[in-house]
């Protein structure tokens, strides 16, 4: 059982009862220190919060009760749901982010995250495969966290999420409409224009940050297409 350090953030309200709790959104704090992040998440003037914050040394802080709607996702969408705050639990991972010296997430922090994810998934009867998403996934035009250094494959190997394993048949040309359809099937809020455009690019970059972190081109290249096909097939 995770040893929680209780902090109180005033930045929450009631969940929309019409929206089922079904996701866990992972963030990085994007601030220089965890102490600064805690202060901001508990400052009523900031109007932001999360349910949990995990320090780099593995300490876990609970700021908002799971039953309440923390204000962590902002304007976001996933699988057609636009009130992501009502539909999710938000977890902030202390990391300075791309602005203040982005760095790998320490083993102690990821170990604590795995423990917390296991408890939350069991407690709220969430899908270990489909529940866990990045802030960048649900808000690709605005956000990039927790970013390409986050160990998504390690989490998937521990049973949290899925890591696409393309088959030979997954490689090959894809029309722009197919790429957009696959992104939407996975969950991204992607336009259905049938042509690659600037509205599609943020979703592709978010996908690459999550599933192809060594390639952040924002274009549907050979490996990106193969991983899209493998993931879309897995989640059906």
C-alpha positions in Angstrom: 0.0 0.0 0.0 1.4 3.4 -1.0 2.4 5.6 1.9 0.7 8.8 1.0 1.7 12.2 2.2 -1.4 14.3 2.5 -1.5 17.8 1.2 -4.6 19.8 0.5 -5.3 21.6 -2.7 -8.4 23.8 -2.9 -8.5 23.5 -6.6 -11.2 20.9 -7.3 -14.9 20.6 -7.7 -17.4 17.7 -8.1 -17.1 15.3 -11.0 -19.8 15.2 -13.6 -21.9 12.1 -12.6 -22.7 11.6 -16.3 -19.0 11.0 -17.1 -17.5 7.8 -16.0 -14.1 7.7 -14.3 -12.0 5.7 -16.9 -8.6 7.3 -17.4 -5.4 8.2 -15.6 -3.5 11.1 -17.1 0.2 11.3 -16.5 1.9 14.7 -16.4 5.3 16.2 -15.6 5.4 19.3 -13.4 7.6 21.4 -15.7 8.9 23.4 -12.8 12.4 23.7 -11.3 11.6 21.8 -8.1 9.0 19.6 -6.6 8.5 22.1 -3.8 7.6 24.8 -6.4 5.2 22.4 -8.1 3.5 21.5 -4.8 3.1 25.2 -3.9 1.5 26.0 -7.3 -0.8 23.0 -7.2 -2.1 24.0 -3.8 -2.4 27.7 -4.6 -6.0 28.8 -5.0 -4.9 31.5 -7.4 -3.3 29.1 -9.8 -6.6 27.2 -10.4 -4.6 24.0 -11.3 -4.2 20.8 -9.3 -3.8 17.1 -9.6 -4.9 14.1 -7.5 -1.3 13.0 -6.9 2.3 14.2 -7.2 5.3 11.9 -7.2 8.7 13.3 -6.2 11.9 12.1 -7.9 12.8 10.2 -4.7 9.5 8.2 -4.8 7.5 10.1 -2.2 3.8 10.3 -3.2 1.6 13.2 -2.2 -2.2 13.2 -2.5 -3.6 16.6 -3.1 -7.2 15.9 -4.1 -9.4 13.0 -3.2 -10.1 10.6 -6.0 -13.8 11.2 -5.8 -13.3 14.9 -6.7 -12.5 16.5 -10.0 -9.0 17.9 -9.9 -8.1 20.6 -12.5 -5.2 19.0 -14.3 -6.1 18.3 -17.9 -7.4 21.7 -19.1 -8.9 21.8 -22.6 -8.5 18.2 -23.7 -10.2 15.3 -25.5 -9.8 11.5 -25.6 -12.0 8.9 -27.3 -14.7 11.6 -27.8 -14.8 12.7 -24.2 -14.1 16.4 -23.7 -14.5 16.6 -19.9 -11.2 14.8 -19.2 -11.0 16.1 -15.6 -14.3 14.4 -14.8 -13.2 11.2 -16.6 -9.7 10.9 -15.1 -7.3 10.9 -12.2 -4.3 13.2 -12.7 -0.8 12.2 -11.6 2.0 14.8 -11.7 5.6 13.5 -11.9 8.3 15.9 -10.6 10.5 16.7 -13.6 11.7 20.1 -14.8 10.4 19.4 -18.3 11.5 20.7 -21.6 11.7 24.3 -20.3 13.9 23.9 -17.3 16.2 21.0 -18.2 14.2 17.9 -19.1 15.8 14.7 -17.8 15.0 11.0 -17.4 12.6 9.9 -14.7 14.4 8.2 -11.8 13.9 4.5 -11.0 12.5 5.3 -7.5 9.9 7.7 -9.1 8.8 5.1 -11.7 8.6 2.3 -9.1 6.3 4.5 -6.9 4.2 5.3 -10.0 3.8 1.6 -10.8 2.7 0.9 -7.2 0.2 3.7 -7.3 -1.2 2.8 -10.8 -1.8 -0.8 -9.6 -3.7 0.4 -6.6 -5.8 3.0 -8.6 -6.6 0.5 -11.3 -7.8 -2.1 -8.8 -9.7 0.4 -6.6 -11.5 2.1 -9.5 -11.8 -1.0 -11.8 -10.0 0.7 -14.6 -8.5 -1.0 -17.7 -4.8 -1.6 -17.2 -4.4 -1.5 -21.0 -6.5 1.5 -22.0 -6.7 3.7 -19.0 -3.3 5.3 -18.9 -2.6 8.3 -21.2 -0.2 11.2 -21.5 -1.2 14.8 -21.0 0.2 15.2 -24.6 -2.2 12.5 -25.8 -5.3 14.3 -24.6 -4.1 17.8 -25.4 -1.6 17.4 -28.3 -1.9 21.0 -29.6 -1.0 22.4 -26.2 1.1 19.9 -24.2 4.1 17.6 -24.6 4.3 16.0 -21.2 5.4 13.7 -19.7 7.4 13.5 -23.0 9.7 11.3 -24.9 12.0 10.4 -21.9 9.1 8.9 -20.0 9.5 5.1 -19.9 6.2 4.1 -21.6 7.6 0.7 -22.8 8.7 -0.2 -19.2 5.3 0.6 -17.9 3.7 -1.5 -20.6 6.0 -4.4 -19.8 4.8 -4.1 -16.2 1.2 -4.4 -17.3 0.2 -0.7 -17.5 -0.7 0.2 -21.0 0.4 -1.5 -24.2 3.5 -1.3 -26.4 2.8 -1.8 -30.1 4.8 -4.6 -31.8 4.5 -4.2 -35.5 4.2 -7.3 -37.7 5.6 -7.4 -41.3 2.2 -6.7 -42.7 2.1 -3.4 -40.8 4.8 -1.9 -42.9 3.9 -0.1 -46.1 2.3 3.0 -47.5 -0.8 4.5 -45.7 -3.1 7.1 -47.2 -3.6 10.2 -45.0 -7.1 9.2 -44.3 -6.0 5.8 -42.9 -3.5 7.6 -40.6 -6.2 9.9 -39.3 -8.7 7.1 -38.9 -6.1 5.1 -36.9 -5.3 8.1 -34.7 -9.0 8.5 -33.9 -9.5 4.8 -33.2 -6.7 5.0 -30.7 -8.3 8.0 -29.0 -6.7 11.2 -30.5 -8.9 14.1 -31.4 -7.7 14.1 -35.0 -9.5 15.8 -37.9 -11.0 13.7 -40.7 -9.8 15.8 -43.6 -8.3 13.0 -45.6 -5.2 15.0 -46.1 -2.1 15.5 -43.9 -2.2 19.0 -42.5 -1.1 21.1 -39.6 -4.2 19.9 -37.6 -3.0 16.3 -37.9 0.7 16.9 -37.0 0.2 17.5 -33.3 -1.6 14.1 -32.8 1.2 12.4 -34.7 3.9 14.0 -32.6 2.0 13.0 -29.4 1.8 9.5 -30.7 5.5 9.5 -31.4 6.4 10.9 -28.0 4.4 7.9 -26.5 5.2 5.1 -28.8 8.2 6.1 -31.0 10.2 8.4 -28.8 13.3 8.4 -30.9 11.4 9.9 -33.9 9.6 13.2 -33.3 9.1 14.3 -36.8 5.3 14.8 -36.8 5.1 13.0 -40.1 3.6 9.5 -40.8 6.8 7.7 -41.7 7.3 4.0 -42.2 7.9 3.0 -38.6 5.2 5.4 -37.3 2.6 3.9 -39.7 3.6 0.3 -38.6 3.2 1.2 -34.9 -0.1 3.0 -35.5 -1.4 -0.2 -37.3 -0.1 -2.4 -34.5 -1.7 -0.3 -31.8 -5.0 0.2 -33.5 -5.3 -3.5 -34.0 -4.4 -4.2 -30.4 -7.0 -1.9 -28.8 -9.9 -3.1 -30.9 
